[in-house]
Amino acid sequence: MADLIGIVLMGGKSSRMGTDKSQLIANTSLTNETQKNFAQLAHAKLKCYVGDVFYSINQEQNNLHLNNTIIDEYPEEGPLSGIISALRFTQTSILVLGVDVPLVTKQSIKNIIVHRNWDLLTTTYYNTETRIWEPMLSIWEIETLPCLEEYFTNGGRSIQQFLNQYGNQRVQILDVKEFTNVNTPEEYERVQAQIG
């Protein structure tokens, strides 16, 4: 999709992991030449469906020497600030993939693009059982930016709350396991065997 820019959202502090999650090796069973870290894995998945992919990073991650980076304008304010910074920088609609959901498949990325609703602010996976949005794979239209900025300026930081407040396209989740967040060394160990 030429009008969509891919964003690997990776500017979090990774405090529970104890090391930068974006640099974790995605599949340690591969040889060194074919191994990808979480950031490279997310980039490769997005690249199949969009022309350009940018990394949304924090100031400290500048030393990773990545190409196509967007520095989060509001460090330590959560993923919403990374999305705002990305929309401001690209001035176009974005397809967001969180770096810490390595089990998300290309099929789910393709599926969300197919179900995109241009008339609503976002297109986001939604878990009907838990009533929780899964914004770590979502499309944010450029028209969302003024609403996001207003919400953020007024102290809003919860993506769930924002998505509940505004009209958004709900997409049914294909497989809940794909949205397993990797935040701790134990979770990293558990998902290792499942990363494809």
C-alpha contacts under 8 A as a table, 3 or more apart, distances in Angstrom:
res1	aa1	res2	aa2	distance
1	M	4	L	5.55
1	M	49	Y	6.07
1	M	50	V	5.10
1	M	51	G	6.91
2	A	5	I	7.58
2	A	50	V	6.13
2	A	51	G	5.72
3	D	92	T	7.11
3	D	93	S	6.83
4	L	50	V	6.04
4	L	51	G	7.50
4	L	92	T	6.94
4	L	93	S	5.34
4	L	94	I	5.19
4	L	95	L	6.28
5	I	50	V	5.94
5	I	51	G	6.63
5	I	52	D	5.37
5	I	53	V	5.90
5	I	54	F	7.58
5	I	90	T	7.64
5	I	92	T	7.26
5	I	93	S	6.58
5	I	94	I	4.80
5	I	95	L	6.00
6	G	43	H	7.99
6	G	46	L	5.95
6	G	47	K	7.31
6	G	50	V	6.15
6	G	51	G	7.85
6	G	52	D	6.10
6	G	53	V	4.31
6	G	54	F	6.15
6	G	94	I	5.76
6	G	95	L	4.75
6	G	96	V	6.03
6	G	97	L	7.64
7	I	53	V	5.68
7	I	54	F	4.98
7	I	55	Y	5.77
7	I	56	S	6.45
7	I	86	A	7.40
7	I	94	I	6.60
7	I	95	L	5.97
7	I	96	V	4.78
7	I	97	L	6.21
8	V	39	A	7.04
8	V	42	A	6.38
8	V	43	H	6.45
8	V	53	V	7.31
8	V	54	F	6.27
8	V	55	Y	4.82
8	V	56	S	5.90
8	V	96	V	6.16
8	V	97	L	5.16
8	V	98	G	5.82
8	V	99	V	6.09
9	L	55	Y	6.40
9	L	56	S	5.00
9	L	57	I	7.12
9	L	79	P	7.38
9	L	82	G	6.89
9	L	83	I	7.88
9	L	96	V	6.65
9	L	97	L	6.00
9	L	98	G	4.68
9	L	99	V	5.78
9	L	136	M	7.99
10	M	21	K	7.89
10	M	22	S	6.27
10	M	39	A	7.51
10	M	55	Y	6.97
10	M	56	S	5.75
10	M	57	I	5.55
10	M	58	N	7.84
10	M	98	G	6.43
10	M	99	V	5.34
10	M	100	D	7.74
11	G	56	S	5.98
11	G	57	I	4.12
11	G	58	N	4.63
11	G	61	Q	7.68
11	G	72	D	6.96
11	G	75	P	7.98
11	G	79	P	7.69
11	G	82	G	7.13
12	G	57	I	7.88
12	G	58	N	7.28
12	G	76	E	7.01
12	G	78	G	6.79
12	G	79	P	7.29
13	K	20	D	7.34
13	K	76	E	7.20
14	S	17	M	5.32
14	S	18	G	6.24
14	S	19	T	6.18
14	S	20	D	5.58
14	S	21	K	5.97
14	S	183	N	6.99
15	S	18	G	5.19
15	S	19	T	7.19
16	R	183	N	5.97
16	R	184	T	5.45
17	M	20	D	7.33
17	M	21	K	6.89
17	M	183	N	5.54
17	M	184	T	4.41
17	M	185	P	5.70
18	G	184	T	7.91
20	D	23	Q	5.71
20	D	24	L	7.18
21	K	24	L	5.39
21	K	38	F	7.07
21	K	99	V	7.41
21	K	100	D	6.70
21	K	183	N	7.72
22	S	37	N	6.61
22	S	38	F	4.93
22	S	39	A	4.84
22	S	99	V	5.97
22	S	100	D	7.27
23	Q	37	N	5.18
23	Q	38	F	5.94
23	Q	39	A	6.55
24	L	37	N	5.20
24	L	38	F	5.71
25	I	28	T	6.12
25	I	35	Q	6.83
25	I	36	K	5.90
25	I	37	N	4.15
25	I	38	F	6.23
26	A	35	Q	7.01
26	A	36	K	5.65
26	A	37	N	5.01
26	A	38	F	5.41
26	A	41	L	7.09
26	A	102	P	7.42
26	A	192	Q	6.94
26	A	195	I	6.63
27	N	30	L	6.10
27	N	35	Q	6.27
27	N	36	K	7.03
27	N	37	N	7.93
27	N	192	Q	6.22
27	N	193	A	7.54
27	N	195	I	6.44
27	N	196	G	7.74
28	T	31	T	7.66
28	T	35	Q	6.83
28	T	192	Q	7.66
30	L	34	T	6.11
30	L	35	Q	5.63
31	T	34	T	5.52
31	T	35	Q	6.10
32	N	35	Q	5.24
36	K	39	A	7.85
36	K	40	Q	5.61
36	K	41	L	5.80
37	N	40	Q	5.33
37	N	41	L	6.10
38	F	41	L	5.05
38	F	42	A	6.21
38	F	99	V	5.95
38	F	100	D	7.18
38	F	102	P	6.59
39	A	42	A	5.32
39	A	43	H	6.16
39	A	99	V	5.81
40	Q	43	H	4.99
40	Q	44	A	6.07
41	L	44	A	5.21
41	L	45	K	6.36
41	L	102	P	7.43
42	A	45	K	5.24
42	A	46	L	6.30
42	A	97	L	6.78
42	A	98	G	7.65
42	A	99	V	6.16
42	A	102	P	7.11
43	H	46	L	5.30
43	H	47	K	5.98
43	H	53	V	6.59
44	A	47	K	5.14
44	A	48	C	6.83
45	K	48	C	5.81
45	K	49	Y	7.82
45	K	105	T	7.63
45	K	106	K	5.87
45	K	109	I	7.97
46	L	49	Y	5.69
46	L	50	V	6.36
46	L	53	V	7.00
46	L	97	L	7.68
46	L	106	K	7.79
46	L	109	I	7.48
47	K	50	V	5.39
47	K	51	G	6.70
47	K	52	D	6.95
47	K	53	V	6.42
49	Y	109	I	7.93
49	Y	110	K	7.22
50	V	53	V	7.16
53	V	68	N	7.16
54	F	67	N	7.74
54	F	68	N	4.86
54	F	69	T	5.35
54	F	70	I	6.76
55	Y	66	L	7.71
55	Y	67	N	7.92
55	Y	68	N	6.25
55	Y	69	T	4.65
55	Y	70	I	6.08
56	S	69	T	5.90
56	S	70	I	4.82
56	S	71	I	5.95
56	S	72	D	6.47
56	S	82	G	6.24
56	S	86	A	6.90
57	I	61	Q	5.97
57	I	62	N	7.46
57	I	69	T	6.67
57	I	70	I	6.08
57	I	71	I	5.02
57	I	72	D	5.91
57	I	82	G	7.79
58	N	61	Q	5.49
58	N	62	N	7.27
58	N	71	I	5.46
58	N	72	D	5.42
58	N	75	P	6.41
59	Q	62	N	5.65
59	Q	71	I	6.28
59	Q	72	D	7.45
59	Q	75	P	7.86
60	E	63	N	6.49
61	Q	64	L	5.48
61	Q	65	H	7.98
62	N	65	H	5.96
62	N	66	L	7.43
66	L	69	T	6.60
70	I	85	S	7.25
70	I	86	A	6.48
70	I	89	F	7.20
71	I	82	G	7.97
71	I	85	S	7.40
72	D	75	P	5.89
72	D	81	S	6.58
72	D	82	G	5.16
72	D	85	S	5.70
72	D	86	A	7.86
73	E	81	S	7.01
73	E	82	G	7.44
73	E	85	S	5.93
74	Y	77	E	5.92
74	Y	81	S	5.84
74	Y	82	G	7.66
75	P	78	G	7.66
75	P	81	S	7.68
77	E	80	L	7.37
77	E	81	S	6.07
77	E	157	R	7.12
78	G	81	S	6.01
78	G	82	G	7.24
78	G	157	R	6.96
79	P	82	G	5.08
79	P	83	I	6.40
79	P	159	I	7.86
80	L	83	I	5.14
80	L	84	I	6.26
80	L	157	R	6.40
80	L	158	S	7.40
80	L	159	I	6.32
81	S	84	I	5.02
81	S	85	S	6.07
81	S	152	F	7.96
82	G	85	S	5.12
82	G	86	A	6.10
83	I	86	A	5.05
83	I	87	L	6.17
83	I	96	V	7.95
84	I	87	L	5.23
84	I	88	R	6.17
84	I	145	L	6.64
84	I	148	L	6.92
84	I	149	E	7.12
85	S	88	R	5.18
85	S	89	F	6.08
86	A	89	F	5.12
86	A	90	T	6.00
86	A	94	I	7.79
87	L	90	T	5.38
87	L	91	Q	5.45
87	L	92	T	6.35
87	L	93	S	6.93
87	L	94	I	6.99
87	L	142	I	6.32
87	L	145	L	6.62
88	R	91	Q	5.39
88	R	145	L	7.55
90	T	93	S	7.83
91	Q	142	I	6.51
92	T	141	E	7.19
92	T	142	I	5.11
93	S	139	I	7.22
93	S	140	W	5.69
93	S	141	E	4.30
93	S	142	I	4.55
93	S	143	E	7.99
94	I	139	I	5.68
94	I	140	W	5.35
94	I	141	E	6.51
94	I	142	I	7.49
95	L	137	L	7.30
95	L	138	S	5.83
95	L	139	I	4.50
95	L	140	W	6.54
96	V	135	P	7.87
96	V	136	M	6.41
96	V	137	L	5.42
96	V	138	S	5.32
96	V	139	I	6.18
96	V	140	W	7.64
97	L	101	V	7.85
97	L	136	M	5.19
97	L	137	L	4.66
97	L	138	S	6.99
98	G	101	V	5.88
98	G	136	M	4.67
98	G	137	L	6.65
99	V	102	P	6.72
100	D	181	N	5.60
100	D	182	V	5.23
100	D	183	N	7.19
101	V	104	V	6.04
101	V	136	M	7.33
101	V	178	E	6.99
101	V	179	F	5.75
101	V	180	T	5.90
101	V	181	N	5.14
101	V	182	V	6.42
102	P	178	E	7.60
102	P	182	V	7.90
102	P	195	I	6.47
103	L	177	K	7.33
103	L	178	E	4.59
103	L	179	F	6.79
103	L	180	T	7.07
103	L	191	V	7.71
103	L	194	Q	7.05
103	L	195	I	5.60
103	L	196	G	7.22
104	V	108	S	6.65
104	V	109	I	7.74
104	V	178	E	4.62
104	V	179	F	6.40
105	T	108	S	5.34
105	T	109	I	6.63
105	T	178	E	7.13
106	K	109	I	4.99
106	K	110	K	6.13
107	Q	110	K	5.10
107	Q	111	N	6.00
108	S	111	N	4.87
108	S	112	I	6.22
108	S	174	L	7.03
109	I	112	I	5.41
109	I	113	I	6.53
109	I	137	L	7.34
110	K	113	I	5.29
110	K	114	V	6.32
111	N	114	V	5.07
111	N	115	H	6.33
112	I	115	H	5.10
112	I	116	R	6.04
112	I	123	T	7.12
112	I	124	T	7.41
112	I	125	Y	7.55
112	I	138	S	7.23
112	I	139	I	7.75
112	I	171	V	6.84
113	I	116	R	5.08
113	I	139	I	7.79
115	H	123	T	7.49
115	H	171	V	6.84
116	R	123	T	5.56
116	R	139	I	7.41
116	R	169	Q	7.24
117	N	120	L	5.78
117	N	122	T	7.54
117	N	123	T	6.33
117	N	169	Q	6.11
118	W	121	L	7.56
118	W	141	E	7.27
120	L	123	T	7.40
120	L	141	E	7.77
120	L	167	G	5.99
120	L	168	N	5.36
120	L	169	Q	6.38
121	L	140	W	6.27
121	L	141	E	5.52
121	L	143	E	6.55
121	L	144	T	5.12
121	L	166	Y	7.52
121	L	167	G	6.54
121	L	168	N	5.67
121	L	169	Q	7.83
122	T	138	S	7.05
122	T	139	I	5.39
122	T	140	W	4.57
122	T	141	E	5.92
122	T	144	T	7.40
122	T	167	G	7.85
122	T	168	N	5.07
122	T	169	Q	6.10
123	T	138	S	5.73
123	T	139	I	5.01
123	T	140	W	6.74
123	T	168	N	5.94
123	T	169	Q	4.50
123	T	170	R	6.20
123	T	171	V	7.01
124	T	133	W	6.76
124	T	134	E	6.54
124	T	135	P	5.83
124	T	137	L	6.88
124	T	138	S	4.62
124	T	139	I	6.48
124	T	168	N	7.20
124	T	169	Q	6.14
124	T	170	R	5.47
124	T	171	V	5.86
125	Y	133	W	5.93
125	Y	134	E	5.18
125	Y	135	P	6.71
125	Y	137	L	7.10
125	Y	138	S	6.81
125	Y	170	R	5.74
125	Y	171	V	4.50
125	Y	172	Q	5.87
125	Y	173	I	5.80
126	Y	131	R	6.89
126	Y	132	I	5.95
126	Y	133	W	4.37
126	Y	134	E	5.81
126	Y	170	R	5.60
126	Y	171	V	5.79
126	Y	172	Q	5.85
126	Y	173	I	6.37
127	N	130	T	5.66
127	N	131	R	5.37
127	N	132	I	5.32
127	N	133	W	6.13
127	N	134	E	7.32
127	N	172	Q	6.90
127	N	173	I	6.39
127	N	176	V	7.86
128	T	131	R	4.90
128	T	132	I	7.19
128	T	172	Q	7.74
132	I	160	Q	7.12
133	W	160	Q	6.29
133	W	163	L	7.61
134	E	137	L	6.55
134	E	138	S	7.61
134	E	179	F	7.14
135	P	138	S	5.19
135	P	159	I	7.52
136	M	179	F	7.90
140	W	144	T	6.60
141	E	144	T	5.54
141	E	145	L	7.86
142	I	145	L	5.78
143	E	146	P	6.95
144	T	147	C	5.54
144	T	148	L	6.10
145	L	148	L	5.04
145	L	149	E	6.02
146	P	149	E	5.12
146	P	150	E	6.17
147	C	150	E	5.20
147	C	151	Y	6.11
148	L	151	Y	5.08
148	L	152	F	5.97
148	L	162	F	7.90
149	E	152	F	5.06
149	E	153	T	5.92
150	E	153	T	5.12
150	E	154	N	6.20
151	Y	154	N	5.28
151	Y	155	G	6.66
151	Y	156	G	5.22
151	Y	157	R	7.95
151	Y	162	F	7.51
152	F	155	G	5.19
152	F	156	G	4.69
152	F	157	R	6.24
153	T	156	G	7.13
156	G	162	F	7.68
158	S	161	Q	5.26
158	S	162	F	6.33
159	I	162	F	5.02
159	I	163	L	6.08
160	Q	163	L	5.22
160	Q	164	N	6.15
161	Q	164	N	5.11
161	Q	165	Q	6.11
162	F	165	Q	5.11
162	F	166	Y	6.46
163	L	166	Y	5.56
163	L	167	G	7.31
163	L	168	N	6.62
164	N	167	G	7.59
173	I	176	V	6.29
175	D	178	E	5.83
175	D	179	F	7.96
176	V	179	F	5.76
176	V	180	T	7.53
177	K	180	T	5.50
181	N	187	E	7.81
182	V	185	P	7.98
182	V	187	E	5.34
182	V	188	Y	5.61
182	V	191	V	7.89
183	N	187	E	6.49
183	N	188	Y	7.34
184	T	187	E	5.24
184	T	188	Y	6.27
185	P	188	Y	4.97
185	P	189	E	6.20
186	E	189	E	5.13
186	E	190	R	6.32
187	E	190	R	5.02
187	E	191	V	6.34
188	Y	191	V	5.48
188	Y	192	Q	6.20
189	E	192	Q	5.40
190	R	193	A	7.14
191	V	194	Q	5.28
191	V	195	I	6.40
192	Q	195	I	5.69
